[in-house]
Structures are given as C-alpha cells and as structure tokens.
C-alpha cells in the first residue's frame, strides 16, 4: 500500500468502519488493530491486539502519520460490577498500551487522536456545555475522567494529543439512529421520558471530517467537543425523526416504561433519560465548518436515500 499510514485502534465498529472508509478515500493507508483481524480488504490491513498490551502491532506505529484510538467496551449494557470494570479497563488499558508503543518508536506518529465522550458533563439539563463546562457526577462521568486522565498521564513529547468528546453520532448504518428509525416506523417514535433532555448530535460525515481535521492540522491539540452546533431536546429530535420518515405520530414513552424496557433489554435507562446540551466551541473558533448543522437536513440526508 502507498500513502501516509494511519493506525486505527478498535476500528471495527460503527465509528471506526466509517472513519476507515473516509481515510482510504482520502489517500491514506489504514491499519486497524483488532481482536479478530480479517484479511486485507479495500485498502485496510488488520493486525491483532488484545486492547491492553504492547505486541507486534506496535511496530506499525513507527513512521505512521497518526494513531486514532476508538477502543472501549460498549456502554449499552447493564451496569453490573463486572460490566463497570470492563468499561473502565477497556478504555484505560488501551490508552496505556498506545502510550507505551508510541514511546518505543524511533519515529513516533506526530498526532494521537483519542476518542472520549460528552458524558463527562453528566446530566447537565439546560446548561450549555462548552469545553470548559463543569463535569458532572455518576458512573459515566467517572469513566470519562479516568479515560482522559489516562491520556494525560502518557508522556509523548513528539506526539501531540487531541481528545474528541464525541456526541450522538447519526449514520446511515449502525449506531443508534437505525434502531430509533425502526421504532418510529413501527409507530413507537414518541418522546422519551420528559422529552426535555438534550441530545448533542452530529452527522457521521462531519465526525469523519473532524477526525481528519485533527490529524492534518498541527494546531489542533487538547480537548474538543466533537458534536454539532445545534443540540436539540429529545422531543424535538423525535419529532424531526418522524417527519423525515413520514410518520405522523408516535406515542410518548413515560420514564417508568423506559426503565422497565431497559431492564428487559439489559441496558441502562439513564442512556435515554439523561442528556446534555453541548456545543463545539473550540472547533468553530478554529475554523471548522459543519456540512450538516441542522438536524432536519442531517436526517433527510441519512434516511431519505
């Protein structure tokens, strides 16, 4: 393969698959670090790693132009003690392994782009959360704090570090949008809980562009809210979703039914009942422009294909 090399850790999921395609289309060669590597395909090579220790994969970082870490156990589960530990360890251990590998390079990658989460702001209500907003409280916040602290602890003098606190990503396949659209088509796309909780959303195309922006611009470092400029309430989001699908109505789902349903589906009700109103202040201040700043346009692009 030719072209500058990007190492993508944990890139087999929804976000990683989309980003890998974007990078290949942009002339990069992509090496994905995976627990279950597949044969090379479409300009993407996969190498084995366990997400926590340094192995043969570390050699690929030498002379790479960037390493992007998306590794982390899904939070869409019941928060049992075992799952809580797995959620934290999968994030912290992968960060430490990448930090060690970078420091073993004779020519380390000039940038490390690390995925994070807007969940660090907690259930923030109507507060507009820029990057300097106070953090919240609870398990999800604790996860994010430990995650970011692990990045801070890695000393990489020749590699700038950028943390993207990623919002609710809308994509045509995978992620939560396809599930919500299916419910809406079945007539179940109503307001969830109070409907006042905010959703900080962004189009997958814009997220891919943010990743490339972080890789390619040398002045991008530190923490960024990777979300669109116009968060909306849950009630607004569901109304726009129904409108994009041509579904006239959807009955509301009271909070107690969300809790019952979440228990039956082995997930956490807080994922649907809490929210935060985040804005990408640092991105916009440094000149990033969104192709899909308006929810109706984003949903129209993704759902009316």
Secondary structure in CASP SS format (residue, H / E / C, confidence):
PFRMAT SS
TARGET T0000
AUTHOR 0000-0000-0000
METHOD secondary structure of the structure
MODEL  1
X C 1.00
X C 1.00
X C 1.00
X C 1.00
X E 1.00
X E 1.00
X E 1.00
X E 1.00
X E 1.00
X C 1.00
X C 1.00
X C 1.00
X C 1.00
X H 1.00
X H 1.00
X H 1.00
X H 1.00
X H 1.00
X H 1.00
X H 1.00
X H 1.00
X H 1.00
X H 1.00
X H 1.00
X H 1.00
X C 1.00
X C 1.00
X C 1.00
X E 1.00
X E 1.00
X E 1.00
X E 1.00
X E 1.00
X E 1.00
X C 1.00
X C 1.00
X C 1.00
X C 1.00
X C 1.00
X C 1.00
X E 1.00
X C 1.00
X C 1.00
X E 1.00
X E 1.00
X E 1.00
X E 1.00
X E 1.00
X C 1.00
X C 1.00
X C 1.00
X C 1.00
X C 1.00
X C 1.00
X C 1.00
X H 1.00
X H 1.00
X H 1.00
X H 1.00
X H 1.00
X H 1.00
X C 1.00
X C 1.00
X C 1.00
X C 1.00
X E 1.00
X E 1.00
X E 1.00
X E 1.00
X C 1.00
X C 1.00
X C 1.00
X C 1.00
X C 1.00
X C 1.00
X C 1.00
X C 1.00
X C 1.00
X C 1.00
X C 1.00
X H 1.00
X H 1.00
X H 1.00
X H 1.00
X H 1.00
X H 1.00
X H 1.00
X H 1.00
X H 1.00
X H 1.00
X H 1.00
X H 1.00
X H 1.00
X H 1.00
X H 1.00
X H 1.00
X H 1.00
X H 1.00
X H 1.00
X H 1.00
X H 1.00
X H 1.00
X H 1.00
X C 1.00
X C 1.00
X C 1.00
X C 1.00
X C 1.00
X C 1.00
X C 1.00
X E 1.00
X E 1.00
X E 1.00
X E 1.00
X E 1.00
X E 1.00
X E 1.00
X H 1.00
X H 1.00
X H 1.00
X H 1.00
X C 1.00
X C 1.00
X C 1.00
X C 1.00
X C 1.00
X C 1.00
X E 1.00
X E 1.00
X C 1.00
X C 1.00
X C 1.00
X C 1.00
X C 1.00
X C 1.00
X C 1.00
X C 1.00
X C 1.00
X H 1.00
X H 1.00
X H 1.00
X H 1.00
X H 1.00
X H 1.00
X H 1.00
X H 1.00
X H 1.00
X H 1.00
X H 1.00
X H 1.00
X H 1.00
X H 1.00
X H 1.00
X C 1.00
X C 1.00
X C 1.00
X C 1.00
X C 1.00
X C 1.00
X E 1.00
X E 1.00
X E 1.00
X E 1.00
X E 1.00
X E 1.00
X E 1.00
X C 1.00
X E 1.00
X E 1.00
X E 1.00
X C 1.00
X C 1.00
X C 1.00
X C 1.00
X C 1.00
X C 1.00
X H 1.00
X H 1.00
X H 1.00
X H 1.00
X H 1.00
X H 1.00
X H 1.00
X H 1.00
X H 1.00
X C 1.00
X C 1.00
X C 1.00
X C 1.00
X C 1.00
X C 1.00
X E 1.00
X C 1.00
X C 1.00
X C 1.00
X C 1.00
X C 1.00
X E 1.00
X E 1.00
X C 1.00
X E 1.00
X E 1.00
X E 1.00
X H 1.00
X H 1.00
X H 1.00
X H 1.00
X H 1.00
X H 1.00
X H 1.00
X H 1.00
X H 1.00
X H 1.00
X H 1.00
X H 1.00
X H 1.00
X C 1.00
X C 1.00
X C 1.00
X C 1.00
X C 1.00
X E 1.00
X E 1.00
X E 1.00
X E 1.00
X E 1.00
X C 1.00
X C 1.00
X C 1.00
X C 1.00
X C 1.00
X E 1.00
X E 1.00
X H 1.00
X H 1.00
X H 1.00
X H 1.00
X H 1.00
X H 1.00
X H 1.00
X H 1.00
X H 1.00
X H 1.00
X H 1.00
X H 1.00
X C 1.00
X C 1.00
X C 1.00
X C 1.00
X C 1.00
X C 1.00
X C 1.00
X E 1.00
X C 1.00
X H 1.00
X H 1.00
X H 1.00
X H 1.00
X H 1.00
X H 1.00
X H 1.00
X H 1.00
X H 1.00
X H 1.00
X C 1.00
X C 1.00
X C 1.00
X C 1.00
X C 1.00
X H 1.00
X H 1.00
X H 1.00
X H 1.00
X C 1.00
X C 1.00
X C 1.00
X E 1.00
X E 1.00
X C 1.00
X C 1.00
X H 1.00
X H 1.00
X H 1.00
X H 1.00
X H 1.00
X C 1.00
X C 1.00
X C 1.00
X C 1.00
X C 1.00
X C 1.00
X C 1.00
X C 1.00
X C 1.00
X H 1.00
X H 1.00
X H 1.00
X H 1.00
X H 1.00
X H 1.00
X H 1.00
X H 1.00
X H 1.00
X C 1.00
X C 1.00
END
